[in-house]
Amino acid sequence: MPQLDTSTWFTTIASMIMTLFIMLQLKLSKHLYPSNPELKSMISLKQPTPWEKKWTKIYSPLSLPQQ
C-alpha cells in the first residue's frame, strides 16, 4: 500500500491560517467605529404605563379582615 505524503501539509495549513487571518482583518477594517463614544443619559423619559394611569389598589391577604 502506498504511504500518505504529508510533506506539504504544514505549508497548506500555514497558508490557510494566514489567509483566514488576513480575510478577518480586512473584514474588521471595513467597520466604522465611533471615534468618541459618549455616555447616554442615565435618566430616561418616564413613559406612563396603562396601569399607572388609573388608580388601583392591591389587597394583600394579611391586610384583609379576618373572618
C-alpha positions as CSV (number, residue, x, y, z in Angstrom):
1,M,0.0,0.0,0.0
2,P,1.4,3.5,-0.8
3,Q,2.3,5.8,2.0
4,L,0.3,9.1,2.5
5,D,2.5,12.0,1.6
6,T,2.3,14.5,4.4
7,S,5.3,16.7,3.5
8,T,3.1,19.5,2.1
9,W,0.6,19.6,5.0
10,F,2.4,22.2,7.0
11,T,2.6,24.6,4.1
12,T,-1.0,24.1,3.2
13,I,-2.2,24.5,6.8
14,A,0.0,27.5,7.5
15,S,-1.1,29.3,4.3
16,M,-4.7,28.6,5.1
17,I,-4.4,30.0,8.6
18,M,-2.6,33.1,7.2
19,T,-5.3,33.6,4.6
20,L,-8.1,33.4,7.1
21,F,-6.3,35.8,9.4
22,I,-5.9,38.3,6.5
23,M,-9.5,38.0,5.5
24,L,-10.7,38.5,9.0
25,Q,-8.5,41.7,9.3
26,L,-9.9,43.0,6.1
27,K,-13.5,42.4,7.2
28,L,-12.9,44.1,10.6
29,S,-11.2,47.0,9.0
30,K,-14.3,47.9,6.9
31,H,-16.4,48.5,10.1
32,L,-16.8,52.1,11.2
33,Y,-16.4,52.5,14.9
34,P,-17.4,55.8,16.6
35,S,-14.3,57.8,17.4
36,N,-15.5,59.2,20.7
37,P,-18.4,57.2,22.2
38,E,-20.4,59.3,24.6
39,L,-22.3,58.0,27.6
40,K,-26.0,58.0,27.1
41,S,-28.0,59.9,29.7
42,M,-29.0,57.5,32.6
43,I,-32.2,59.5,33.2
44,S,-34.7,58.4,30.6
45,L,-38.1,59.9,30.0
46,K,-40.6,58.1,32.1
47,Q,-43.4,56.5,29.9
48,P,-46.7,56.1,31.8
49,T,-47.8,52.5,31.7
50,P,-51.5,51.7,31.4
51,W,-51.8,50.6,35.0
52,E,-50.3,53.8,36.3
53,K,-53.0,55.9,34.5
54,K,-55.8,54.8,36.8
55,W,-56.0,54.3,40.5
56,T,-55.7,50.7,41.6
57,K,-55.4,49.1,45.0
58,I,-53.9,45.7,45.6
59,Y,-55.1,44.0,48.7
60,S,-52.6,41.6,50.4
61,P,-54.1,38.7,52.2
62,L,-52.6,39.9,55.5
63,S,-54.4,43.2,55.4
64,L,-57.9,41.8,54.8
65,P,-60.1,41.5,57.9
66,Q,-60.1,38.0,59.4
67,Q,-63.3,36.1,59.0
